[in-house]
Amino acid sequence: MAILYATYIFIRRLTGLKGTKDPIEECKERIGKALLLVLEILIATDVIETVAFSKTFQSVVLLGVFVIVRILLSWFIVVEMGRYMAMEEARPAGV
């Protein structure tokens, strides 16, 4: 849903809707934020599922691996978004 909304805003920006950012970069930012939200929800559902349904050592280890992978993915997305924001702030006005 968020990807559809970001695409809609992107198309509107290309066809004349005013904004302060480059349409492509704004679309990337919106999609990045949506991905972060989805990763957080997936971590929460995995924790709830493991605690509520399967309490074996193997399932807890598997949960730990999933959580670490998703945290790393989230971290890389945040770093990439931060890099983009720093580049935007460093860009001279009118370029």
N, C-alpha and C positions, 0 to 999 in steps of 0.2 A: 504494500500500500504506500509506504513512504517513497519507494522508488518511483511509483507512478506519479506521486505528487511532485517529486523533484523533477521528473521529466516534464510534467505539465508546466511547472514554473519556468523551466529551461526554455520550453517552446514559447511561452508567453513573453519571456525576456527577449528572445530572438525576434519576435514579431512586434516589439515596440514597448513593452512594459518597462518602465524606468527602474533602475536599481543602482546600488553603489558598487557592486562587485561584477566581475566578469561572469557571464552566465555559466560557462563551463565550470569555473572554480566554485561557484555557488552550488551547482548541482553536485559536485564532488563532496562538498561540505555537508550537504543535506543527506546524501547517501551514507557518508561516513558516520554521521550521528545516528542514523537509523540502524546501521550495522552494530554500533556500540550497544544500543538498546536491546537489540535481538540477542547479542551475546550475553548480556546480563540476565535476560529472561531465561535463556538456555541453561546458564549456570544454576539459577535458582530452581528450575524444574528438575535438573539432575540431582541436586542436593535433596530436594523433597522426595523424589522417587527413591533414592538410595536409603534415606532415613526411614521412610514409611513402609517400603515393600521388601527390600533385600538388604539384610544386615550382615552379609557374609564379608569376610576379609577381602576376598577377590573383588567384590562389587565396590568396596570402599577404596581399594587401590585404583580400580578403573575410574571411579569418580575423581580421585585426585589427579589422575593423568588428564582427564577431560577438562577439569577446572584449570589446570596449569596451561594447557594448550589454548583454551579460550581466553585466559588472562593475557597470555602472550599476544594473541591476535588483537585483543583490545588495546594493549599497550602499543603495538605497532601502528594501529589506526590512529591513536591519539598522537603519537610522535609524528606521523605523516601530516595530520591535520595541524599540529603545532608548527611544523616546518612551513606549511602553506601560509599560516597566519603571519609568521615572521617575514616571509617573502613579501606578503602583501603590505605589511607595515614599512618595509624597507624600500618599496617601489616608490619612485617620485610621482607626484601628482600629475595627472594628464598623460601618463605613459600607458 
